[in-house]
């Protein structure tokens, strides 16, 4: 449903293989442990570094990423979210340019995030591997997965082209709800 911007084949590998493997691994790792009774968010926030954290955070990050996409998405946000973007960056175009630089410039595998700080302002974060703003004080609003499995089939190693395509499927309605929430 996200084609031609993100192909069906990419989504089958990304969601049905990579994401599913993290879910399976996490379920196997927490079986019979106190984590089995926790929410995914609580596992991410409380698990020590290692296998449980890595898999839980990857499940959460990927779920959040997929929830931020929709067929016919893209464009620009409106309302309070757009006002906050303009207050921080001056224009949507300047925000989009800075976010794209954050995503393309993330070293290795990781994530680019739009977050709301505890002060209610917008900012950008780049995290590597399984790291996530969920473990800190920022509220995640939007993320772009820049692990190669998110784009290698469609654009090979052209991360900038992938990010360009990703903008065309962003679900601004969901981002606005998280911002208001």
C-alpha positions in Angstrom: 0.0 0.0 0.0 3.0 2.3 0.4 4.3 1.7 -3.2 5.8 3.2 -5.2 7.6 5.0 -2.3 8.3 1.9 -0.3 7.9 -1.4 -2.1 5.9 -4.4 -1.1 9.1 -6.5 -1.2 10.9 -4.1 1.2 7.9 -4.2 3.6 7.7 -8.0 3.4 11.4 -8.2 4.5 11.3 -5.3 6.9 8.1 -6.1 8.7 7.5 -9.8 8.1 11.1 -10.9 8.6 13.2 -8.4 10.5 10.5 -7.0 12.8 8.9 -10.5 13.3 12.4 -11.9 14.3 12.7 -9.3 17.0 9.2 -10.2 18.3 10.0 -13.9 18.3 13.4 -13.4 20.0 11.9 -11.1 22.6 9.0 -13.6 23.4 11.6 -16.4 23.8 13.9 -14.3 26.0 11.2 -13.1 28.4 9.2 -16.4 28.7 9.1 -17.4 32.4 10.7 -14.1 33.6 9.2 -11.1 35.3 9.4 -9.2 32.0 6.7 -11.5 30.6 4.2 -9.6 32.7 5.4 -6.1 31.7 4.2 -3.9 28.9 6.6 -3.5 26.0 7.3 0.1 27.0 8.1 -1.0 30.6 10.5 -3.7 29.3 12.3 -1.1 27.2 12.5 1.3 30.1 13.7 -1.3 32.7 15.7 -4.0 31.0 19.4 -3.8 31.3 21.6 -3.6 28.2 21.7 -6.9 26.4 19.4 -9.2 24.5 16.1 -8.4 26.2 16.6 -4.7 25.9 17.9 -4.9 22.3 15.0 -7.0 21.1 12.3 -5.1 23.0 13.6 -1.7 21.8 13.7 -3.0 18.2 10.2 -4.2 18.5 9.0 -0.9 20.0 11.0 1.2 17.5 9.8 -0.7 14.5 6.2 -0.7 15.7 6.4 3.0 16.1 8.1 3.4 12.7 5.4 1.4 10.9 2.6 3.3 12.7 4.1 6.6 11.4 3.4 5.6 7.8 0.3 5.5 5.7 -0.8 5.2 2.0 -1.4 8.6 0.6 0.6 10.2 3.5 3.2 12.9 3.1 2.6 16.5 2.5 2.8 18.8 5.5 1.2 18.8 8.9 -1.3 21.5 10.0 -2.5 23.1 13.2 -0.5 23.1 16.4 2.1 20.7 15.1 2.9 23.0 12.1 2.9 26.0 14.4 5.5 24.2 16.6 7.6 23.3 13.6 7.6 26.9 12.3 8.4 28.2 15.8 11.5 25.9 16.0 12.7 25.8 12.4 11.1 28.8 10.8 9.4 26.8 8.0 8.4 23.2 7.2 11.1 23.1 4.5 13.8 24.0 7.0 12.5 21.3 9.3 12.4 18.7 6.5 16.0 19.6 5.5 17.3 19.3 9.1 15.4 16.0 9.7 16.7 14.6 6.4 20.3 15.6 7.4 19.7 13.8 10.8 18.5 10.7 9.0 21.1 10.6 6.3 23.9 11.5 8.7 23.1 8.9 11.3 26.2 6.8 11.4 25.7 3.1 10.7 22.4 1.6 11.6 19.9 3.6 13.6 17.0 6.0 13.7 16.2 9.7 13.2 13.5 11.0 15.5 11.3 14.1 15.9 10.7 14.4 19.6 8.9 16.7 22.0 11.1 17.8 24.8 9.9 18.0 28.5 9.6 21.7 27.9 7.1 21.1 25.1 9.5 22.1 22.2 10.4 20.1 19.2 13.8 18.7 18.5 15.7 16.1 16.5 17.5 13.0 17.8 19.7 10.4 16.1 20.0 7.1 17.8 22.1 4.0 16.9 21.2 0.4 17.0 18.3 -0.3 19.4 18.6 3.1 21.3 15.3 4.9 21.6 14.0 8.2 23.1 11.6 6.1 25.1 14.3 5.5 27.7 14.7 9.3 28.2 12.6 12.3 28.9 11.7 13.1 25.3 8.4 12.1 23.8 8.9 10.4 20.4 6.6 11.8 17.7 8.0 10.5 14.4 10.9 8.2 13.4 12.7 7.2 10.3 14.4 3.8 10.3 17.8 4.1 8.7 18.9 0.5 9.1 19.8 -0.8 5.6 17.0 -3.3 5.7 14.5 -0.4 5.5 15.7 0.7 2.1 18.3 -1.6 0.5 16.0 -3.5 -1.8 14.4 -0.3 -3.2 17.3 2.1 -3.3 20.4 -0.1 -2.7 22.7 2.0 -0.6 21.1 5.3 -1.5 19.9 6.4 2.0 19.1 9.9 0.8 16.7 8.6 -1.9 15.0 6.4 0.7 14.5 9.3 3.0 13.1 11.3 0.1 10.6 8.5 -0.6 9.8 8.1 3.1 8.6 11.7 3.4 5.8 10.8 0.9 4.2 8.3 3.3 4.5 10.0 6.7 1.3 10.0 8.6 1.1 13.6 9.9 -2.3 13.0 11.5 -0.7 10.4 13.9 2.2 12.7 14.6 -0.1 15.5 15.4 -2.1 13.3 17.8 1.1 12.3 19.6 2.2 15.9 19.8 -1.1 17.0 21.3 -1.2 13.9 23.6 
